């Protein structure tokens, strides 16, 4: 009884917003299905295994009872905060989840088709409609449904066959919470054609001091032999809430690399689900979270090896200070057919304070016998011997500590292939690590 | 009269008919579980009032609980009202010689290298007068009594040492701990009780006596081991011989209490009927085992070799409450055909400088599913906690599965926790190496698996380790090729 009542608080909140959507477009059937299904199941509570450590529904209920879309008159100057020195990108800007053509770059890079989702929906774009939801077909996560039910805008990007796109395509998501608290839900769809090579950067930021909630989904369909890189960077305010789901579907011989950096946020949940659905797929997943204050990050990753001869590698590292809470759940599934799979997973954490917490659950589920799978997980503190070594050579305690922490983080950072981005992240992290001592 | 009333009426009148709530002549409780069943068991065992109340509180909690659905196992629903919860020990048909024993069973004994006398005992053949197991048992008992060690059946302990039982029963596994523990608390029939007084080092493996004397412990077994200050005991449960038990559901509870400087070593070898080759029948083994290192510097070590049962659901755990206490868990779980095992451990670090070590080796063959599920929790105050976990899985054949679900929850920055897991199959080069040297493929697999499990088998007491090795080979028989 009480459970139903609790569900209704949130559902009532977005009912209005749902009713105001244009129901004449054929896309609306997706939204309607998701809405109906969500009304039945409700949002997850901590009794749900997937949300055991992250009670995000409670936040929605207490702080976002109306799921307001918000309005905004963001100045182009804000974008400067998100500029990465020396990085030339094709820029797409979304304010409160809605595409802003004024702030975005005009035109399209060669070999790429970019349409914003609102446009694709209004036009009944066939490519969009047939590919929408394809990569997330098996996912019945409630927040995915919530996103689908309220999805209005986002980026629809199609990389053509054989296209090699050298310039990264950057998606900037700005939530303007300067006037009121708001809930934004962008929905992106990326299709990488056969033999194509492309790089995407997602950067999330919040302006203003009111509460902001982002529930974003990015679907990536990686074609045969395609190479796709996806960088995700969150340098939100510590009052911002974020659920970001990346759904990936890989075809034969494709290579997909994901890089997730979480540097702040009240509650951040990163879902990364990869279906390795073709022979010879390669999947790389890197993650780094450096948190302090009252922050909470939850990284959920899942790799599903469906076909033989595929490879996956996962490395997630975290440094937690103050009251920061880290959650890691990495799943590796190897189906019966997926023989000769190699899957590796590693999660390493350092706790700097006694009030920081880490809950980690590396999970392997294997149904095929001719595989090599392993996972490792450590939680600890800096090596006393290493600290002593450095101090014996004249480094102060503080600089020795920050040097070692930096070295710990660099193992993830050195995999970043875009040099200016790497430099940018290194500077943020080293600044953060010094500040603490 | 409505249907409900009718049933109620029938039910109540039936009860009257037999009058078993007051009269305890019958040796068997009627089918089903109700408060009256609990009272019946308690009365039958002439238990004191407090124990009856304890059982009843467990039963009431059980009624409100739901069967857990989270383990990675599937089995047809158990009808808890279709079970006879108490019956006096069955009189087995006495056989006159081993020739009458099922030849298949005898063959297994041969392979395990179990002595002839032992075989007779296990199959229920009348034992020769020369080897008087009773007198052997008595000798042991005298020796233990001299040292002040109490080792007896649970019912005996309730009568002879009520103060100890009352103090410790349910202190580690509370009545409402989980569905099966609550069920066990309500209806447990018997079990063993063991108390080691201060400073005593128990001179023998407590199995020796156990194996001779208490073979039929039944379905809802309750074990309570109390190790007082600075004492030591090594306890062995189960045996390598196949157990042809008629009971489908087993829900045992084991509680261990280790006081200051005490050390308890608990080893299990479980080889219950796993069902036939098509997954029909077999035992459901739903066990709650937990030990508490209550005093400083205490140590509890679990070693288990699980090869039997159709479905296993078992997590021997340690609560490391005392400072500098240590918990260990060594496990080999082998599943074949359609067996399913969801097993692992919990290490709860509460005290300072507590240490734990987990070594779990899973082998799955045939169509079986083998899961490791474990938790390492370091509480806020547990400074300097240290954990090392290793869980390896070996897959044989492409129809089976191996799964790992480790939960690691750390709240203290001085904790050092490591976890590693691997999954692989036996290398073809390894098999080739063996076959090249004239070892046939089946023995080669047995050899490699034994090597793989060595780290755990080494923890077993000598006599058991040898049998366990043979048992591993036997369980995997026919899984190659």
Interface residues (C-beta under 8 A of the other chain):
Chain A: X49 X336 X339 X349 X351 X352 X353 X354 X356 X357 X358 X359 X360 X361 X362 X363 X364 X365 X366 X367 X368 X369 X370 X371 X372 X373 X374 X375 X376 X377 X378 X379 X380 X381
Chain B: X70 X380 X393 X395 X396 X397 X398 X399 X400 X401 X402 X403 X404 X405 X406 X407 X408 X409 X410 X411 X412 X413 X414 X415 X416 X417 X418 X419 X420 X421 X422 X423 X424 X425
